[in-house]
């Protein structure tokens, strides 16, 4: 199986490293290359080649994909292009992540090293967990979310689609983060966050 990473930025290089460390690398799959619509120096850094722009790539039978685009809206648009062409996505889960056997995980999900996913947690499709993210029991994460390192979500927190939670943020038990919201770095969320809202601080307050 050939893995194609969508994107060719710094996050794409991180995904390449994550793929290399996952079970099955080399024996079950290799990284064929990257897709990128913009300029990239990834070829000069010794990584596999940029194969084409997203719209131009012709999918082969043994291709599988992972989307390494940090912006959650751009991630959704790009994934939908590949899916419309029949492309299939895989998960990349680091062997040092701790995943409860009762957790449920969608497709196209990344979970990096030292993250912890507790009992009966649900992570929907195309969500990305950076290293050392902690999800308490019964947490629900929607599609196309991005959770950065050292963020902590207490039990029963609900995160809707296309939410970004930045590094070190803490979400109190049972709070809800609505669609397209952003939680600033190091924030402490003690009340629900409305859709399309950015909050920041301790306690987190709306800033736009």
Residue pairs with C-beta under 8 A, 6 or more apart in sequence:
1 28
1 29
1 30
1 62
1 63
1 64
2 29
2 30
2 31
2 32
2 60
2 62
2 63
2 64
3 19
3 29
3 30
3 31
3 32
3 64
3 65
3 66
3 90
4 31
4 32
4 33
4 34
4 35
4 51
4 57
4 63
4 64
4 65
4 66
5 12
5 15
5 16
5 19
5 31
5 33
5 34
5 35
5 65
5 66
5 68
6 12
6 34
6 35
6 54
6 65
6 66
6 67
6 68
6 69
6 78
6 79
6 82
7 15
7 34
7 35
7 36
7 67
7 68
7 69
7 78
8 34
8 35
8 36
8 38
8 40
8 42
8 50
9 40
9 68
9 69
9 70
11 68
11 69
11 70
12 34
12 36
12 42
12 68
13 42
13 45
13 47
14 68
14 112
15 66
15 68
15 92
15 110
16 31
16 47
16 48
18 92
18 94
18 110
18 112
19 25
19 29
19 31
19 66
19 92
20 31
21 94
21 95
21 113
22 92
22 93
22 94
22 95
23 95
29 64
29 90
31 48
32 48
32 51
32 63
33 48
33 49
33 50
33 51
34 40
34 42
34 47
34 48
34 49
34 50
34 51
35 50
35 51
35 52
35 53
35 54
35 57
36 42
36 50
36 53
36 54
37 53
37 54
37 55
40 50
42 50
43 49
43 50
51 57
52 58
54 78
54 81
54 82
55 81
59 82
59 85
59 86
59 87
63 87
63 88
64 87
64 88
64 89
64 90
65 82
65 87
65 88
65 89
65 90
65 108
66 89
66 90
66 92
66 108
66 110
67 75
67 78
67 79
67 82
67 89
67 108
67 126
69 75
69 78
70 128
70 146
72 144
72 145
72 146
72 162
72 163
72 164
72 180
73 144
73 162
73 180
75 126
75 144
75 146
76 126
76 143
76 144
76 162
79 89
79 108
79 126
79 144
82 89
83 89
89 107
89 108
89 125
89 126
90 107
90 108
91 105
91 107
91 108
91 109
91 110
91 111
92 109
92 110
92 111
93 99
93 105
93 109
93 110
93 111
94 111
94 112
94 113
94 115
94 131
96 113
96 114
97 111
97 112
97 113
97 114
97 115
97 116
97 117
97 129
98 115
98 116
98 117
99 105
99 111
99 117
100 117
100 118
100 119
100 120
100 121
102 119
102 120
102 121
103 117
103 118
103 119
103 120
103 121
103 122
103 123
104 121
104 122
104 123
105 111
105 117
105 122
105 123
106 123
106 124
106 125
106 126
106 127
106 143
107 125
107 126
108 125
108 126
109 123
109 125
109 126
109 127
109 128
109 129
110 127
110 128
110 129
111 117
111 123
111 129
111 133
112 129
112 130
112 131
112 132
112 133
113 131
113 132
114 131
114 132
115 129
115 130
115 131
115 132
115 133
115 134
115 135
116 133
116 134
116 135
117 123
117 129
117 135
118 134
118 135
118 136
118 137
118 138
118 139
118 155
119 137
119 138
120 137
120 138
121 135
121 136
121 137
121 138
121 139
121 140
121 141
122 139
122 140
122 141
123 129
123 135
123 141
124 141
124 142
124 143
124 145
124 161
125 143
125 144
126 143
126 144
127 141
127 142
127 143
127 144
127 145
127 146
127 147
128 145
128 146
128 147
129 135
129 147
130 146
130 147
130 148
130 149
130 167
131 149
132 149
132 150
133 147
133 148
133 149
133 150
133 151
133 152
134 151
134 152
134 153
135 141
135 153
135 157
136 152
136 153
136 154
136 155
136 156
136 157
136 173
137 155
137 156
138 155
138 156
139 153
139 154
139 155
139 156
139 157
139 158
139 159
140 157
140 158
140 159
141 147
141 153
141 159
142 159
142 160
142 161
142 162
142 163
142 179
143 161
143 162
144 161
144 162
145 159
145 161
145 162
145 163
145 164
145 165
146 163
146 164
146 165
147 153
147 165
148 164
148 165
148 166
148 167
148 168
148 169
148 185
149 167
149 168
150 167
150 168
151 165
151 166
151 167
151 168
151 169
151 170
151 171
151 183
152 169
152 170
152 171
153 159
153 165
153 171
154 170
154 171
154 172
154 173
154 174
155 173
155 174
156 173
156 174
157 171
157 172
157 173
157 174
157 175
157 176
157 177
158 175
158 176
158 177
159 165
159 171
159 176
159 177
160 176
160 177
160 178
160 179
160 181
160 195
161 179
161 180
162 179
162 180
163 177
163 178
163 179
163 180
163 181
163 182
163 183
164 181
164 182
164 183
165 171
165 177
165 182
165 183
166 182
166 183
166 184
166 185
166 186
166 187
167 185
167 186
168 185
168 186
169 183
169 184
169 185
169 186
169 187
169 188
169 189
169 204
170 187
170 188
170 189
171 177
171 183
171 189
172 188
172 189
172 190
175 189
175 190
175 191
175 192
175 193
176 192
176 193
177 183
177 189
177 192
177 193
178 192
178 193
178 194
178 195
178 196
178 197
179 195
179 196
180 195
180 196
181 193
181 194
181 195
181 196
181 197
181 198
181 199
182 197
182 198
182 199
183 189
183 193
183 198
183 199
183 200
183 204
184 198
184 199
184 200
184 201
184 204
184 207
185 200
186 202
187 199
187 200
187 201
187 202
187 204
188 201
188 202
188 203
188 204
189 199
189 203
189 204
190 203
190 204
191 203
191 204
193 199
193 204
194 206
197 206
197 208
198 206
198 207
198 208
199 205
199 206
199 207
200 207
201 207
